[in-house]
């Protein structure tokens, strides 16, 4: 028998992940408040969303759920992201006022609201943006299709391009404000160019690029 057809994420999985990430964010920030020092400066207060999105991607890949979201779910995650963005000012005010132990830590209303906002933006907005690009941008032109194909490779290879480029720009008699646009432009062109060469032209890297 052949493999089952690829489909989109089920709504119950997305809803469950939003709840888990919101709760985990509050609990993690009991130990590592927002913007606090953490092990190796890893920003552990943000890791619930990172781990949640990674786990969602692994689950989706293993269960052939990487297809487009249904129209209703796409709308729902968009509304979740919008609600989270609108609630951010209130969460900031409550979170700054309800604790003396650290920013947005504890179990007060501000901490819970900020946990919900982080989940809504980290999960809901990410899924909505992926769908927007997949639906309206990815296949708009051949160039955008190629750039999308090379995007992961460009992300993986960016350090290979940025570090030598920064070293080359360092001795130039220019202020840092002038070097930064050159570094950004060169990094983008170089990263995507290298990814295109390896992944598309030479077909190296397999699934990793």
C-alpha positions, 0 to 999 in steps of 0.5 A, a space after each residue: 500500500 502507498 503512503 497516505 496523502 499529505 494533509 494539514 494540521 488538525 485543529 485540536 493539535 494546534 489548540 492543544 499546543 497553544 495551551 501547553 506552550 502558554 502554561 509552560 511559558 509561565 512555569 519556565 519563567 518562575 525559574 528564568 524570568 523574562 530578560 534574565 541571565 540564563 545558562 550560556 545566555 540561551 534565553 531559556 524564558 523563550 524556549 517553550 515556544 521554540 520546543 513547541 514549534 519544533 515538536 509540532 514540526 516533527 509530529 507533522 512530518 512523521 504523520 504526513 501533516 505538512 500540507 496546507 491548513 484548512 481555511 477555517 484553521 488558517 482563519 482561527 490561527 490568524 485571529 489568535 495572533 491578532 488577539 495576542 498582539 492586541 493583548 500585549 500592552 495589557 500584558 506588559 502593564 500587568 506583568 510589570 506591576 504584579 511582581 517584585 521578583 522579576 519581569 513577568 514571573 510569578 503566577 499573577 494575572 500578568 504572567 498568565 496573560 503574557 504566557 498566552 500572548 507568547 503562545 499566540 504570537 509564537 505559535 499562531 502568528 508563525 502558522 499564519 505567516 507560513 500559510 500566507 507565504 505558501 498560498 500567496 507568495 511561494 509560487 508568485 514568481 519563479 524567483 520567489 519559488 527558487 528563493 523559498 527552495 533555498 531559504 533553509 540552506 541560506 539560514 544554515 549557511 549564513 555564518 559561513 558567509 557573514 563571518 568572512 564578510 564582516 572580517 573583510 569589511 572591518 578594515 574599511 575606513 567607514 563608520 559602523 552605520 555604513 558597514 551594516 547595510 553592506 553586511 546585510 546585503 552581502 549576507 543575504 546575497 551570499 547566503 542565498 547564492 551559496 545555498 542555490 549553488 549547493 542545493 539547486 545547481 549541484 544538488 548537494 546537501 539532500 534534505 538538509 539544504 
